[in-house]
Amino acid sequence: MEKEPLIKLTWHGRETVESIPALLDQAEQIEVILPLNYNHTLFHRLHPHAPAAELEDINVSGGPELLEEIATINGLEGFNALIGTLATARAAVRIASPPKVVITLPVAKSKIPMSGISG
């Protein structure tokens, strides 16, 4: 089965988090679009020492453990439930502005026949 390059989900709380494990086999990336009012809180959670006047532009990448940091934000606690599943899937996580969480899954290497290639 061919994977979708990107599946976009709009944030609906726990319902959104619960839908993600079933989508892991169907997509190369899953993008969870968060409400705009989360940008300020996410920025300060991920950049606690940033100057107050700094532009709140988020672009942080890491592993599933990154979700542990944002799951401490009121309303985003459900992301904690994904950490183990995404670690097992060897997924990468990126949190960006406008507020979204992008889950990138490793691409399965296609089997290319080596016949006819001379060395």
ABEGO torsion letter per residue (X at the ends): XBBBABBBBBBAEAAAAAAAAAAAAABABBBBBBBAAAAAAAAAAABAABBAABBBBBBBBEBAAAAAAAAABBGAAAAAAAAAAAAAAGBBBBBBOBBBBBBBBBBBBBBBBABGBBX
